Amino acid sequence: MEFGGNALEAAGWLVLFLLGTVLILPGAWVFAGWSRWFCRRLEFSDGSRAEFTGRGGDVLGWWVLALVSGGIRFYPAINIGILVPNHWSVTVFLFPLSCLGWWQVLRWFVRNVRFSSGARYEFTGGYWELVGWYVLNAVLVVTVIGWAWSWAGMYRWLARNTRTEELSLRFHGEGQQVLWRIVAAVVMSLGVVTIPWAWLWYTRWLVANVTVEGQVGEAAVE
């Protein structure tokens, strides 16, 4: 599997994502548009194609829940100390709600990807499993480099739980590979205008390390 998007397109979507995040509501439609672009740019070794059929309005409620509960302390118009007390307990309370929103957005995304081969995938990973990965990622930040192995593990979990009745995805990257590529992407991003190129390079590596496999260990199909 390969990703054929270019950096100029990525830059445009980055700007739209920033605007959509600040304005909150339009972000659902931006994400749906990005999903259509991403799927159209996927290239498979067997010549099959992918398209995304979802619409922003379908997931608007979950998008707002994920974004607002996850970043509510960064929105001064909301967090005025009256409606939302500025206390760690609020963050602890809102965190599971944010995870619930992202879990539903993820399931919606996978469910709306259509393949020319006729394959229909679903995301079967559990909500509490996703919460566990988010917590582990956050905890391992204190180890300076340990988070990279956690990210690689989460990528494998996401891939393994994206499946049909007969097929599932598999991610082959390792923690050390995630680590040096993230560090390199961050360094490359220091020039600001190079940000789209840096993260497009990382995205291409992620996609190239995903294969489609049978549930009983059949040969991988890239």
Secondary structure, 3 states (H helix, E strand, C coil): CEECCCHHHHHHHHHHHHHHHHHCCCHHHHHHHHHHHHHHCEECCCCCCEEECCCHHHHHHHHHHHHHHHHHHHCCCCCCCCCCCCCHHHHHHHHHHHHHHHHHHHHHHHHCEEECCCCCCEECCCHHHHHHHHHHHHHHHHHCCCHHHHHHHHHHHHHHCEECCCEEEEECCCHHHHHHHHHHHHHHHHHCCCHHHHHHHHHHHHHHCEEEEECCCCCCEC
